[in-house]
Amino acid sequence: MYLDKTKKQEIFSQYGKSATDTGSPEAQIALFSYRISHLTEHLKKNHKDHATARSLTMLVGKRRKLLKYLYVNDINRYRAIIKALGLRK
């Protein structure tokens, strides 16, 4: 499995407030970004996997909504997570 418990805790401890902070937008965005990159690599090899393509599209939409939430409510946290994950150029 590509995303086990230890990898999730590592992502949450790096981008969240603590290792058990699973609800903050930064932690969720980081987790979604990791999953998006994994699904993108999968789709490069398996281009006919339409179910995965749909789930990738839904994950990108969820991440976009969380980024918009941060942009509206706290622009400094938004800029920090964008810079840390390297999402925008």
Order of alpha helices (4+ residues) and beta strands (2+ residues): alpha-alpha-alpha-alpha
